[in-house]
Amino acid sequence: MNPIVDEYVSKAKKWQEELKELRMCVLDCGLTEELKWGVPCYTYQKSNVVLIHVFKEYCALLFFKGALLSDTNGILIEQTKNTQASRQIRFTNVKEVHKMETILKAYIYEAMEVQKSGLKVSFKKASEFIVPVEFQNKLDEIPALKTAFYALTPGRQRAYILYFSEAKQSKTREMRVEKYMQQILDRKGLNDY
């Protein structure tokens, strides 16, 4: 047990009992406990396997390579429609954690085997995502923007495409494109400042 995680759990305002139970379940599987991204993260041979995180409506066990797990119980959830590798198991009370402890351990052991085997999730390339028409029009109109955009890393390209695409209205997509054009021209990612 890592003292930094002890502190995290003791200060949790919500889901404290669930966090304690999930933590013990994961630790029983022999993973190393750390605090990464501000949440308890569990590693095998220094590679991330699973983390515990909390949200307003639920807490969850997140498997980094969950897409590669067999999910024989049909309990893994994609956090968002654009999630490619990770999968969650969500909980809304401590009784759910107790009831599923054996299943959770089986999933954790499978995730450890996936890590040991060196399996990798095959990610979609940025070119496989549909570029919103509002952004495509700007790329066609402004060659420098097109050059700068395609000079970005695939992850940064994907982030922009997803951000622009998630707006429901064309006007909002146009506003987002306008807002980030200079940042793209400066060869910065969506979250770079």
C-alpha positions as CSV (number, residue, x, y, z in Angstrom):
1,M,0.0,0.0,0.0
2,N,1.3,3.3,-1.1
3,P,1.1,6.1,1.6
4,I,0.3,8.7,-1.1
5,V,-2.8,6.6,-2.1
6,D,-3.7,6.2,1.6
7,E,-3.9,10.0,1.7
8,Y,-6.0,10.2,-1.5
9,V,-8.5,7.7,-0.2
10,S,-8.7,9.3,3.2
11,K,-9.5,12.7,1.6
12,A,-12.1,11.4,-0.8
13,K,-15.3,13.2,-0.3
14,K,-17.4,10.7,-2.2
15,W,-17.1,7.0,-2.9
16,Q,-14.6,6.4,0.0
17,E,-15.9,2.9,0.9
18,E,-16.0,1.9,-2.7
19,L,-12.4,3.2,-3.2
20,K,-11.2,1.1,-0.2
21,E,-12.8,-2.0,-1.5
22,L,-11.6,-1.6,-5.1
23,R,-8.1,-0.8,-3.8
24,M,-8.0,-4.0,-1.7
25,C,-9.3,-6.1,-4.6
26,V,-6.6,-4.7,-7.0
27,L,-3.8,-5.0,-4.4
28,D,-4.8,-8.7,-3.8
29,C,-3.7,-9.3,-7.4
30,G,-0.1,-8.2,-6.8
31,L,0.0,-5.0,-8.7
32,T,2.2,-2.0,-7.7
33,E,0.2,1.0,-6.4
34,E,1.0,4.5,-7.5
35,L,-0.7,7.9,-7.8
36,K,-0.8,9.0,-11.4
37,W,-3.0,11.8,-12.9
38,G,-4.1,12.4,-9.4
39,V,-5.8,8.9,-9.0
40,P,-4.7,5.5,-7.8
41,C,-3.0,3.6,-10.6
42,Y,-1.8,0.0,-10.6
43,T,1.1,-1.2,-12.6
44,Y,2.7,-4.5,-13.6
45,Q,6.5,-4.3,-14.4
46,K,6.1,-0.5,-14.6
47,S,3.3,-0.6,-17.2
48,N,-0.1,0.7,-16.4
49,V,-2.8,-2.0,-16.0
50,V,-5.7,-0.5,-14.2
51,L,-6.7,2.7,-12.3
52,I,-9.5,3.7,-10.0
53,H,-11.3,6.9,-10.6
54,V,-14.3,8.7,-9.4
55,F,-17.0,10.7,-11.1
56,K,-20.1,12.4,-9.9
57,E,-22.5,9.5,-10.6
58,Y,-20.2,6.6,-10.2
59,C,-16.7,5.3,-9.4
60,A,-14.9,3.0,-11.8
61,L,-12.1,0.6,-12.4
62,L,-10.5,1.5,-15.7
63,F,-8.5,-1.1,-17.7
64,F,-5.9,0.7,-19.9
65,K,-6.1,-2.1,-22.5
66,G,-9.7,-3.1,-21.8
67,A,-10.5,-3.4,-25.5
68,L,-8.2,-6.5,-25.5
69,L,-10.0,-8.2,-22.7
70,S,-12.5,-11.0,-23.4
71,D,-15.2,-9.4,-21.3
72,T,-17.0,-12.8,-20.8
73,N,-19.4,-11.1,-18.4
74,G,-20.3,-8.2,-20.7
75,I,-19.5,-5.5,-18.0
76,L,-16.8,-3.4,-19.7
77,I,-18.0,0.0,-20.8
78,E,-16.4,2.5,-23.3
79,Q,-16.2,5.8,-21.4
80,T,-17.0,7.8,-24.6
81,K,-17.7,6.9,-28.2
82,N,-14.2,7.9,-29.2
83,T,-12.4,5.7,-26.6
84,Q,-10.2,3.2,-28.3
85,A,-8.2,1.2,-25.8
86,S,-9.6,1.7,-22.2
87,R,-12.7,0.2,-20.7
88,Q,-14.4,0.8,-17.4
89,I,-16.4,-1.2,-14.9
90,R,-18.7,1.2,-13.0
91,F,-20.0,1.1,-9.5
92,T,-22.6,3.1,-7.6
93,N,-22.3,1.4,-4.2
94,V,-20.0,-0.8,-2.2
95,K,-22.3,-3.8,-2.4
96,E,-21.7,-4.0,-6.1
97,V,-17.9,-4.2,-5.5
98,H,-18.3,-7.0,-2.9
99,K,-20.6,-8.9,-5.2
100,M,-18.2,-8.7,-8.2
101,E,-14.9,-9.2,-6.4
102,T,-14.2,-12.6,-7.9
103,I,-15.1,-11.4,-11.4
104,L,-13.0,-8.2,-10.9
105,K,-9.9,-10.2,-10.0
106,A,-10.4,-12.4,-13.0
107,Y,-10.5,-9.3,-15.2
108,I,-7.4,-7.9,-13.5
109,Y,-5.4,-11.1,-13.9
110,E,-6.5,-11.2,-17.6
111,A,-5.3,-7.6,-18.0
112,M,-2.0,-8.6,-16.4
113,E,-1.6,-11.4,-18.9
114,V,-2.4,-9.0,-21.8
115,Q,0.4,-6.8,-20.5
116,K,2.8,-9.7,-20.1
117,S,2.2,-10.8,-23.6
118,G,3.0,-7.4,-25.1
119,L,-0.3,-7.1,-26.9
120,K,-1.0,-3.7,-28.3
121,V,-4.3,-2.0,-29.1
122,S,-4.4,-1.0,-32.8
123,F,-5.5,2.7,-32.8
124,K,-7.4,4.3,-35.6
125,K,-5.2,6.7,-37.6
126,A,-6.1,10.4,-37.6
127,S,-6.8,10.0,-41.3
128,E,-9.6,7.5,-40.5
129,F,-11.6,10.1,-38.7
130,I,-14.1,12.2,-40.7
131,V,-13.0,15.8,-40.9
132,P,-16.0,18.1,-40.4
133,V,-16.9,20.0,-43.5
134,E,-16.4,23.3,-41.8
135,F,-12.8,22.5,-41.0
136,Q,-12.2,20.9,-44.4
137,N,-13.4,24.1,-46.1
138,K,-10.8,26.1,-44.1
139,L,-8.0,23.6,-44.9
140,D,-8.9,23.9,-48.6
141,E,-9.1,27.7,-48.4
142,I,-5.9,28.3,-46.5
143,P,-2.9,26.2,-47.7
144,A,-0.7,27.2,-44.7
145,L,-3.4,25.9,-42.3
146,K,-3.5,22.6,-44.2
147,T,0.3,22.3,-44.1
148,A,0.4,23.2,-40.4
149,F,-2.4,20.8,-39.5
150,Y,-0.8,17.8,-41.3
151,A,2.5,18.6,-39.7
152,L,1.0,18.0,-36.2
153,T,1.4,14.6,-34.6
154,P,-1.5,12.2,-35.3
155,G,-2.7,12.5,-31.8
156,R,-3.0,16.3,-32.0
157,Q,-4.7,16.0,-35.4
158,R,-7.2,13.5,-33.9
159,A,-7.8,15.8,-30.9
160,Y,-8.8,18.7,-33.1
161,I,-11.0,16.6,-35.4
162,L,-12.8,15.1,-32.4
163,Y,-13.2,18.5,-30.8
164,F,-14.6,20.1,-33.9
165,S,-16.8,17.1,-34.7
166,E,-18.5,16.9,-31.3
167,A,-20.3,20.2,-31.8
168,K,-23.9,19.5,-32.9
169,Q,-24.4,22.7,-34.9
170,S,-22.5,23.8,-37.9
171,K,-22.2,27.4,-36.5
172,T,-20.5,26.0,-33.3
173,R,-18.1,23.9,-35.4
174,E,-17.3,27.0,-37.4
175,M,-16.6,29.0,-34.2
176,R,-14.4,26.3,-32.9
177,V,-12.4,26.1,-36.1
178,E,-12.0,29.9,-36.1
179,K,-10.9,30.0,-32.5
180,Y,-8.2,27.4,-33.0
181,M,-6.8,28.3,-36.5
182,Q,-4.0,30.4,-35.1
183,Q,-3.0,27.7,-32.6
184,I,-2.9,25.2,-35.5
185,L,-0.8,27.6,-37.6
186,D,1.5,27.9,-34.6
187,R,1.8,24.1,-34.7
188,K,0.3,23.6,-31.3
189,G,-2.1,20.9,-30.1
190,L,-5.6,21.6,-28.8
191,N,-4.4,21.7,-25.2
192,D,-1.0,23.3,-25.7
193,Y,-0.6,26.9,-24.6
